[in-house]
Amino acid sequence: MVFADLKNDFVFRRIFARHPDILRGLLNDLLDRRGEQAIEDIEYLPTEQLPLVAGAKLSILDVRCRDRSGTTFVVEMQLLHVAGFINRVVYNACKAYVDQLKAGEPYTNLTDVVAISICDFVLWPDEAQDIAKLPRVPMLSRWNMTERGSGNHGLLQVQYAFLELPKLSKSPPEAAGSDLWAWLFVHAPDLTEVPADLPPGPHRAAVELANEATFTQAELDAYRKVMDEIQQAREYGAAQRAAGRAEGKAEGKAEAVLAVLAARGLTVDSDTRARIAECTDAAALARWLVRAVTAASAEEVIAPERG
């Protein structure tokens, strides 16, 4: 058996946007809804598609639904850590909250919104939290507004949950729940059969629907097309990051050249300063930095080499 990647937009849609029982199981586990708080019935709402990154075809698909109490849930699979990601999550959640109200309707008509983001990247690295002497953020984190002094959780109208898949433990989960969902999102493509110890329920149903043998040819084509788009998006993101690192290194070397000239008390006219600051050739900047230590003038630093 070959199993599709649950993080793939098409597969995510195929499973969670068409099978309310599976989506309900995912929501209850990620939000720890049990007993009277459990989500029992949901209805799907219209979804939105937005650009994932400039220059890439891949789109963000969110699955929206509403439970019997009127709470709206926005579930999103995010593969790349694009700039402003958390800002966009907050914006979309708040927009979903205010968009419920039509002109002239009372504010009492507003119901809660819960935004759930499943991320294939780390949002709050343990190392960064340790350096800042802050508590580490767990793989599954839930957020809402809390009064600082008393810790009162009175403002629950807009809530957030983030599942950071790279934080998944290397050990297989011992029980069903949010850890098992994370394990399936990460490891489903590695499976060769439905695990025998996977109990009946939403987890097992999700794996069975990811079996490529259950796909039509059109569905397989759609799945592979999205896989290609995911790869394009990853390559684009990697290229952008590499360009940013190179630009940062060049900028640092240019600043070093100017700092050495300033420390030696050499005058740097505006044209020379601009040429050094705007240079992106790392090799040239390295030569200029060596020259700056002994050159008699700033102009000598950037003068062409004699053949």
C-alpha positions in Angstrom: 0.0 0.0 0.0 1.0 3.6 -0.7 -0.3 6.4 1.5 -0.6 10.0 0.6 0.7 12.9 2.6 -2.0 14.3 4.9 -0.3 17.7 4.7 -0.9 17.9 1.0 -3.7 20.4 0.3 -5.7 18.0 -1.9 -5.5 15.2 0.6 -6.3 17.5 3.5 -9.4 18.6 1.6 -10.3 15.1 0.6 -10.3 13.9 4.3 -11.2 16.8 6.5 -13.5 18.9 4.2 -15.7 16.0 3.1 -15.9 13.9 6.3 -17.3 15.8 9.2 -16.8 13.0 11.7 -13.1 13.0 11.0 -12.9 16.7 11.2 -14.9 16.7 14.5 -12.4 14.1 15.9 -9.5 16.3 14.9 -11.1 19.4 16.5 -12.0 17.6 19.8 -8.4 16.3 20.1 -6.6 19.5 19.3 -8.8 21.6 21.5 -9.2 19.0 24.2 -13.0 19.1 24.0 -14.3 16.3 26.2 -17.6 15.5 27.9 -20.1 18.3 27.7 -17.5 20.5 25.9 -17.1 18.0 23.1 -18.1 19.1 19.6 -20.9 16.9 18.5 -22.3 18.3 15.2 -20.7 20.6 12.6 -21.7 22.2 9.4 -19.2 23.3 6.8 -18.8 27.0 5.8 -17.4 28.5 2.6 -13.6 28.4 2.4 -11.1 30.9 1.1 -7.9 30.5 -0.9 -5.0 32.9 -0.7 -1.5 33.0 -2.2 1.0 31.1 -0.1 4.1 32.9 -1.3 4.6 35.4 -4.1 5.7 33.5 -7.3 4.2 30.2 -6.2 1.0 28.6 -7.4 0.3 26.8 -4.1 -2.7 28.1 -2.2 -3.6 28.1 1.5 -6.8 26.1 2.0 -8.6 26.5 5.3 -11.5 24.3 6.3 -14.2 26.3 8.0 -17.1 24.8 10.1 -19.5 25.8 12.8 -20.8 23.7 15.7 -24.2 23.6 17.3 -23.4 26.4 19.7 -22.4 28.7 16.8 -18.7 28.6 17.4 -16.8 28.9 14.1 -13.6 26.8 13.6 -11.0 27.8 11.0 -8.6 24.9 10.4 -5.5 25.6 8.3 -2.6 23.6 7.0 0.5 25.7 6.6 3.7 24.3 5.0 6.0 27.3 4.8 6.8 29.9 7.5 6.1 33.0 5.3 6.6 36.5 6.6 3.8 37.8 8.7 2.3 34.4 9.2 1.0 34.9 12.8 -0.3 38.4 11.9 -2.3 36.8 9.1 -3.7 34.1 11.4 -4.8 36.8 13.9 -6.2 38.9 11.1 -8.2 36.0 9.6 -9.6 35.0 13.0 -10.7 38.5 13.9 -12.1 38.9 10.4 -14.1 35.7 10.8 -15.4 37.1 14.1 -16.5 40.6 12.9 -17.9 39.3 9.5 -20.6 37.4 11.4 -22.4 40.7 12.1 -24.5 42.3 9.5 -25.3 46.0 9.5 -27.7 46.9 12.3 -27.5 43.6 14.1 -26.7 43.6 17.9 -23.2 42.6 19.1 -24.8 39.8 21.1 -25.2 37.9 17.8 -21.5 37.4 17.7 -20.2 33.9 18.5 -16.7 32.6 19.3 -14.1 31.9 16.7 -11.3 29.3 17.1 -8.4 29.4 14.6 -6.3 26.2 14.3 -3.0 26.2 12.4 -1.2 23.0 11.7 2.4 24.1 10.9 5.1 22.1 9.1 7.7 24.4 10.8 8.6 25.7 14.2 7.0 28.9 15.4 8.6 29.2 18.8 12.0 27.4 18.8 13.1 25.9 22.2 16.5 27.6 21.8 15.0 31.0 21.4 12.7 30.5 24.4 15.6 29.3 26.5 17.8 32.3 25.6 14.9 34.7 26.5 14.4 32.7 29.7 10.8 32.0 28.8 8.9 28.7 29.1 9.1 26.5 26.1 6.0 26.4 23.9 4.8 22.8 23.5 4.1 21.1 20.1 0.3 21.8 20.6 -0.3 25.3 22.1 -3.6 27.0 22.8 -3.9 30.8 23.1 -6.5 33.3 24.3 -6.6 36.6 26.1 -5.9 36.4 29.8 -6.0 39.0 32.5 -2.4 39.3 33.7 -2.9 39.8 37.4 -5.5 37.3 38.2 -5.0 34.9 35.3 -8.7 35.1 34.5 -9.6 33.7 31.1 -12.7 35.9 30.5 -12.1 37.0 26.9 -12.5 33.8 24.9 -14.3 35.2 21.9 -11.2 34.6 19.6 -8.9 31.7 20.4 -6.0 30.1 18.7 -4.3 26.7 18.6 -1.0 25.9 16.9 0.3 22.4 16.1 4.1 22.6 15.3 4.8 19.3 13.6 8.6 19.4 13.8 8.3 19.3 17.6 6.8 15.8 17.4 8.6 13.3 19.7 10.6 10.6 17.9 8.8 8.0 20.0 5.4 6.8 18.5 2.4 8.1 20.6 1.1 5.6 23.1 -2.6 6.7 22.9 -5.0 8.4 20.5 -5.3 12.1 20.7 -3.5 15.2 19.4 -0.1 13.4 19.4 -1.4 10.7 17.2 -2.8 13.3 14.7 0.7 14.9 14.6 2.3 11.5 14.1 0.0 10.8 11.2 0.5 14.2 9.6 4.3 13.5 9.7 4.5 9.8 9.0 1.5 8.8 6.9 3.6 8.7 3.7 6.0 6.2 5.3 3.3 3.7 6.0 2.9 0.5 4.0 -0.3 -0.6 5.7 -2.8 0.7 8.1 -1.3 0.1 11.6 -2.9 -2.9 13.2 -3.0 -1.1 16.6 -4.8 1.9 15.2 -8.2 1.8 16.9 -11.4 2.4 14.9 -12.4 6.0 14.8 -11.3 9.3 13.1 -7.6 8.5 13.1 -8.0 5.2 11.3 -10.6 6.6 8.9 -8.2 9.4 8.0 -5.4 6.9 7.2 -7.7 4.7 5.2 -8.8 7.7 3.1 -5.1 8.5 2.5 -4.5 5.1 0.9 -3.8 6.0 -2.8 -5.6 2.8 -3.9 -8.8 4.6 -3.0 -8.0 7.5 -5.3 -9.4 7.8 -8.8 -6.9 8.6 -11.6 -8.2 12.2 -11.5 -7.6 12.4 -7.8 -4.1 11.0 -8.2 -3.3 13.6 -10.8 -4.6 16.4 -8.6 -2.6 15.0 -5.6 0.7 14.9 -7.7 0.1 18.3 -9.1 -0.2 19.8 -5.6 3.0 17.8 -4.6 4.8 19.6 -7.5 3.4 22.9 -6.3 4.6 22.2 -2.8 8.1 21.5 -4.0 8.1 24.7 -6.1 7.0 26.6 -3.0 9.7 25.1 -0.9 12.4 25.8 -3.5 11.2 29.3 -3.9 11.3 29.8 -0.1 14.8 28.3 0.1 16.0 30.6 -2.7 14.5 33.6 -0.9 16.2 32.7 2.3 19.5 32.1 0.6 19.3 35.5 -1.1 18.5 37.1 2.2 21.5 35.5 3.9 23.8 36.6 1.0 22.5 40.1 1.1 23.0 40.2 4.9 26.6 39.0 4.6 27.4 41.6 1.9 25.8 44.3 4.0 27.9 43.3 7.0 31.2 43.3 5.0 30.4 46.7 3.6 29.8 48.1 7.1 33.1 46.5 8.2 35.0 48.3 5.4 33.5 51.6 6.3 34.1 51.0 10.0 37.9 50.4 9.4 38.2 53.5 7.3 36.4 55.5 10.0 38.6 54.1 12.7 41.7 55.1 10.7 40.4 58.6 10.3 40.3 58.5 6.5 37.8 60.7 4.7 35.2 58.9 2.6 33.3 61.0 0.0 29.7 60.3 -0.7 30.4 58.5 -4.1 32.9 56.1 -2.5 30.6 55.5 0.5 27.7 54.7 -1.8 29.8 52.4 -3.9 31.0 50.4 -0.9 27.5 50.3 0.8 25.7 49.2 -2.4 28.3 46.5 -3.4 26.9 43.0 -3.3 30.0 41.2 -4.6 31.3 39.3 -1.5 34.7 38.7 -3.1 35.2 42.4 -3.9 34.1 43.4 -0.4 36.6 40.9 1.1 39.5 42.5 -0.9 38.4 46.0 0.0 38.3 45.0 3.7 42.0 43.8 3.5 43.0 47.0 1.7 41.2 49.2 4.1 43.7 48.3 6.8 46.7 49.8 5.0 45.4 52.0 2.2 46.3 55.7 2.1 42.8 56.8 1.1 39.3 55.4 0.7 39.6 55.8 -3.1 42.6 53.5 -3.0 40.5 50.8 -1.3 38.1 50.5 -4.2 40.5 51.3 -7.0 40.6 48.6 -9.8 43.5 46.1 -9.5 46.3 46.6 -11.9 47.0 43.8 -14.3 
